[in-house]
Amino acid sequence: MIIIDSCGWLEFYTDGPLVNKYAPYLNDLQAIVTPDIIIYEVYKKIKRERSEADALLAIGPLHKTNVVPLDTQLVLLAADLSLEFGLPMADAFVYATSRLYKCKVITSDKHFKDLEDVIYFPKT
């Protein structure tokens, strides 16, 4: 199981410079764990930059993954990890989900760069 961070989905949808790094991880949607916060981030960015219709189309495949809603256990772990690693709120939820589900985070977000169980693709 893996988590594709929002930047990975956005690279894929916008055919960004790192699309070839992320594409192999997006082949099996059933192997992907998606915290709700990632759906929020992808929808918001695409709606802001394109349209609501495009944003709704973009999040469709995310609903075919293993979507993880926020709950008290996740919220408290995210708060602890935010304090421990200085993570912003959304990143803390992503990392907490990876810890609870024992999976790697695939990302280009520099906040994750040196964390355990992260596959990091630097932005070019």
ChimeraX commands (.cxc) that place a marker at each C-alpha (Angstrom):
marker #1 position 0.00,0.00,0.00 radius 0.5
marker #1 position 1.14,3.54,-0.78 radius 0.5
marker #1 position -0.10,7.10,-0.47 radius 0.5
marker #1 position 0.24,9.38,-3.48 radius 0.5
marker #1 position 0.47,12.89,-2.04 radius 0.5
marker #1 position -1.62,15.61,-3.70 radius 0.5
marker #1 position 1.43,16.91,-5.59 radius 0.5
marker #1 position 1.73,13.52,-7.30 radius 0.5
marker #1 position -1.89,13.51,-8.43 radius 0.5
marker #1 position -1.51,17.08,-9.63 radius 0.5
marker #1 position 1.65,16.20,-11.58 radius 0.5
marker #1 position -0.29,13.41,-13.23 radius 0.5
marker #1 position -3.35,15.52,-14.09 radius 0.5
marker #1 position -1.34,18.48,-15.38 radius 0.5
marker #1 position 1.24,16.38,-17.21 radius 0.5
marker #1 position 3.88,18.05,-15.08 radius 0.5
marker #1 position 7.63,17.48,-15.34 radius 0.5
marker #1 position 7.51,14.60,-12.82 radius 0.5
marker #1 position 4.58,12.77,-14.38 radius 0.5
marker #1 position 6.79,9.84,-15.42 radius 0.5
marker #1 position 7.98,9.42,-11.82 radius 0.5
marker #1 position 4.42,9.20,-10.46 radius 0.5
marker #1 position 2.68,7.31,-13.30 radius 0.5
marker #1 position 3.96,3.82,-12.35 radius 0.5
marker #1 position 2.50,4.23,-8.85 radius 0.5
marker #1 position -0.93,5.12,-10.23 radius 0.5
marker #1 position -1.49,1.86,-12.13 radius 0.5
marker #1 position -3.23,0.01,-9.30 radius 0.5
marker #1 position -5.77,2.26,-7.58 radius 0.5
marker #1 position -6.65,-0.50,-5.09 radius 0.5
marker #1 position -3.08,-0.35,-3.75 radius 0.5
marker #1 position -3.40,3.36,-2.93 radius 0.5
marker #1 position -4.52,4.77,0.42 radius 0.5
marker #1 position -5.95,8.29,0.14 radius 0.5
marker #1 position -6.53,10.48,3.17 radius 0.5
marker #1 position -9.57,12.76,2.72 radius 0.5
marker #1 position -7.28,15.79,2.91 radius 0.5
marker #1 position -5.68,14.82,-0.41 radius 0.5
marker #1 position -9.08,14.86,-2.12 radius 0.5
marker #1 position -9.60,18.34,-0.67 radius 0.5
marker #1 position -6.24,19.59,-1.94 radius 0.5
marker #1 position -6.59,18.16,-5.45 radius 0.5
marker #1 position -10.17,19.41,-5.85 radius 0.5
marker #1 position -9.34,22.89,-4.57 radius 0.5
marker #1 position -6.28,23.42,-6.77 radius 0.5
marker #1 position -7.87,22.15,-9.97 radius 0.5
marker #1 position -11.08,24.08,-9.36 radius 0.5
marker #1 position -9.08,27.26,-8.72 radius 0.5
marker #1 position -6.89,26.85,-11.78 radius 0.5
marker #1 position -9.33,25.25,-14.22 radius 0.5
marker #1 position -12.99,24.64,-13.36 radius 0.5
marker #1 position -15.31,22.81,-11.00 radius 0.5
marker #1 position -16.11,20.29,-13.72 radius 0.5
marker #1 position -12.41,19.51,-14.19 radius 0.5
marker #1 position -11.95,19.25,-10.43 radius 0.5
marker #1 position -14.81,16.78,-10.08 radius 0.5
marker #1 position -13.41,14.67,-12.91 radius 0.5
marker #1 position -9.97,14.71,-11.30 radius 0.5
marker #1 position -11.13,13.41,-7.93 radius 0.5
marker #1 position -13.17,10.58,-9.48 radius 0.5
marker #1 position -10.23,8.15,-9.57 radius 0.5
marker #1 position -9.26,9.07,-6.02 radius 0.5
marker #1 position -12.58,7.63,-4.86 radius 0.5
marker #1 position -11.53,4.30,-6.37 radius 0.5
marker #1 position -8.62,4.15,-3.92 radius 0.5
marker #1 position -8.86,3.27,-0.23 radius 0.5
marker #1 position -10.16,6.60,1.10 radius 0.5
marker #1 position -9.42,7.26,4.76 radius 0.5
marker #1 position -11.72,9.70,6.58 radius 0.5
marker #1 position -10.53,11.79,9.49 radius 0.5
marker #1 position -11.23,10.32,12.90 radius 0.5
marker #1 position -10.01,11.02,16.42 radius 0.5
marker #1 position -7.13,8.54,16.28 radius 0.5
marker #1 position -5.84,10.04,13.03 radius 0.5
marker #1 position -6.30,13.63,14.22 radius 0.5
marker #1 position -4.36,13.05,17.44 radius 0.5
marker #1 position -1.54,11.21,15.67 radius 0.5
marker #1 position -1.37,13.99,13.07 radius 0.5
marker #1 position -1.07,16.59,15.81 radius 0.5
marker #1 position 1.74,14.62,17.47 radius 0.5
marker #1 position 3.62,14.19,14.18 radius 0.5
marker #1 position 3.14,17.86,13.34 radius 0.5
marker #1 position 4.77,18.80,16.62 radius 0.5
marker #1 position 7.55,16.21,16.26 radius 0.5
marker #1 position 8.50,16.99,12.66 radius 0.5
marker #1 position 7.22,20.54,12.15 radius 0.5
marker #1 position 4.70,19.44,9.52 radius 0.5
marker #1 position 1.89,21.68,8.27 radius 0.5
marker #1 position -1.60,20.35,9.04 radius 0.5
marker #1 position -2.37,18.68,5.71 radius 0.5
marker #1 position 1.06,17.02,5.56 radius 0.5
marker #1 position 0.64,15.82,9.13 radius 0.5
marker #1 position -2.64,14.10,8.18 radius 0.5
marker #1 position -0.95,12.43,5.21 radius 0.5
marker #1 position 2.00,11.25,7.28 radius 0.5
marker #1 position -0.24,10.07,10.13 radius 0.5
marker #1 position -2.28,8.04,7.64 radius 0.5
marker #1 position 0.92,6.47,6.32 radius 0.5
marker #1 position 1.89,5.49,9.85 radius 0.5
marker #1 position -1.52,4.01,10.70 radius 0.5
marker #1 position -1.75,2.05,7.44 radius 0.5
marker #1 position 1.96,1.15,7.32 radius 0.5
marker #1 position 2.53,2.48,3.83 radius 0.5
marker #1 position 4.97,4.74,2.03 radius 0.5
marker #1 position 4.25,8.31,0.94 radius 0.5
marker #1 position 5.13,9.18,-2.65 radius 0.5
marker #1 position 5.66,12.94,-2.86 radius 0.5
marker #1 position 7.58,15.98,-4.06 radius 0.5
marker #1 position 6.65,18.04,-1.01 radius 0.5
marker #1 position 9.86,19.15,0.70 radius 0.5
marker #1 position 8.26,18.78,4.15 radius 0.5
marker #1 position 8.49,14.99,3.68 radius 0.5
marker #1 position 12.01,14.92,2.23 radius 0.5
marker #1 position 13.88,13.36,5.15 radius 0.5
marker #1 position 11.07,11.41,6.79 radius 0.5
marker #1 position 11.00,7.63,7.13 radius 0.5
marker #1 position 8.93,5.64,4.62 radius 0.5
marker #1 position 8.86,8.43,2.04 radius 0.5
marker #1 position 9.75,8.20,-1.63 radius 0.5
marker #1 position 10.71,11.74,-2.54 radius 0.5
marker #1 position 10.94,13.15,-6.05 radius 0.5
marker #1 position 12.51,16.62,-5.96 radius 0.5
marker #1 position 10.84,19.26,-8.07 radius 0.5
marker #1 position 12.93,20.35,-11.01 radius 0.5
marker link #1:1,2 radius 0.2
marker link #1:2,3 radius 0.2
marker link #1:3,4 radius 0.2
marker link #1:4,5 radius 0.2
marker link #1:5,6 radius 0.2
marker link #1:6,7 radius 0.2
marker link #1:7,8 radius 0.2
marker link #1:8,9 radius 0.2
marker link #1:9,10 radius 0.2
marker link #1:10,11 radius 0.2
marker link #1:11,12 radius 0.2
marker link #1:12,13 radius 0.2
marker link #1:13,14 radius 0.2
marker link #1:14,15 radius 0.2
marker link #1:15,16 radius 0.2
marker link #1:16,17 radius 0.2
marker link #1:17,18 radius 0.2
marker link #1:18,19 radius 0.2
marker link #1:19,20 radius 0.2
marker link #1:20,21 radius 0.2
marker link #1:21,22 radius 0.2
marker link #1:22,23 radius 0.2
marker link #1:23,24 radius 0.2
marker link #1:24,25 radius 0.2
marker link #1:25,26 radius 0.2
marker link #1:26,27 radius 0.2
marker link #1:27,28 radius 0.2
marker link #1:28,29 radius 0.2
marker link #1:29,30 radius 0.2
marker link #1:30,31 radius 0.2
marker link #1:31,32 radius 0.2
marker link #1:32,33 radius 0.2
marker link #1:33,34 radius 0.2
marker link #1:34,35 radius 0.2
marker link #1:35,36 radius 0.2
marker link #1:36,37 radius 0.2
marker link #1:37,38 radius 0.2
marker link #1:38,39 radius 0.2
marker link #1:39,40 radius 0.2
marker link #1:40,41 radius 0.2
marker link #1:41,42 radius 0.2
marker link #1:42,43 radius 0.2
marker link #1:43,44 radius 0.2
marker link #1:44,45 radius 0.2
marker link #1:45,46 radius 0.2
marker link #1:46,47 radius 0.2
marker link #1:47,48 radius 0.2
marker link #1:48,49 radius 0.2
marker link #1:49,50 radius 0.2
marker link #1:50,51 radius 0.2
marker link #1:51,52 radius 0.2
marker link #1:52,53 radius 0.2
marker link #1:53,54 radius 0.2
marker link #1:54,55 radius 0.2
marker link #1:55,56 radius 0.2
marker link #1:56,57 radius 0.2
marker link #1:57,58 radius 0.2
marker link #1:58,59 radius 0.2
marker link #1:59,60 radius 0.2
marker link #1:60,61 radius 0.2
marker link #1:61,62 radius 0.2
marker link #1:62,63 radius 0.2
marker link #1:63,64 radius 0.2
marker link #1:64,65 radius 0.2
marker link #1:65,66 radius 0.2
marker link #1:66,67 radius 0.2
marker link #1:67,68 radius 0.2
marker link #1:68,69 radius 0.2
marker link #1:69,70 radius 0.2
marker link #1:70,71 radius 0.2
marker link #1:71,72 radius 0.2
marker link #1:72,73 radius 0.2
marker link #1:73,74 radius 0.2
marker link #1:74,75 radius 0.2
marker link #1:75,76 radius 0.2
marker link #1:76,77 radius 0.2
marker link #1:77,78 radius 0.2
marker link #1:78,79 radius 0.2
marker link #1:79,80 radius 0.2
marker link #1:80,81 radius 0.2
marker link #1:81,82 radius 0.2
marker link #1:82,83 radius 0.2
marker link #1:83,84 radius 0.2
marker link #1:84,85 radius 0.2
marker link #1:85,86 radius 0.2
marker link #1:86,87 radius 0.2
marker link #1:87,88 radius 0.2
marker link #1:88,89 radius 0.2
marker link #1:89,90 radius 0.2
marker link #1:90,91 radius 0.2
marker link #1:91,92 radius 0.2
marker link #1:92,93 radius 0.2
marker link #1:93,94 radius 0.2
marker link #1:94,95 radius 0.2
marker link #1:95,96 radius 0.2
marker link #1:96,97 radius 0.2
marker link #1:97,98 radius 0.2
marker link #1:98,99 radius 0.2
marker link #1:99,100 radius 0.2
marker link #1:100,101 radius 0.2
marker link #1:101,102 radius 0.2
marker link #1:102,103 radius 0.2
marker link #1:103,104 radius 0.2
marker link #1:104,105 radius 0.2
marker link #1:105,106 radius 0.2
marker link #1:106,107 radius 0.2
marker link #1:107,108 radius 0.2
marker link #1:108,109 radius 0.2
marker link #1:109,110 radius 0.2
marker link #1:110,111 radius 0.2
marker link #1:111,112 radius 0.2
marker link #1:112,113 radius 0.2
marker link #1:113,114 radius 0.2
marker link #1:114,115 radius 0.2
marker link #1:115,116 radius 0.2
marker link #1:116,117 radius 0.2
marker link #1:117,118 radius 0.2
marker link #1:118,119 radius 0.2
marker link #1:119,120 radius 0.2
marker link #1:120,121 radius 0.2
marker link #1:121,122 radius 0.2
marker link #1:122,123 radius 0.2
marker link #1:123,124 radius 0.2
view
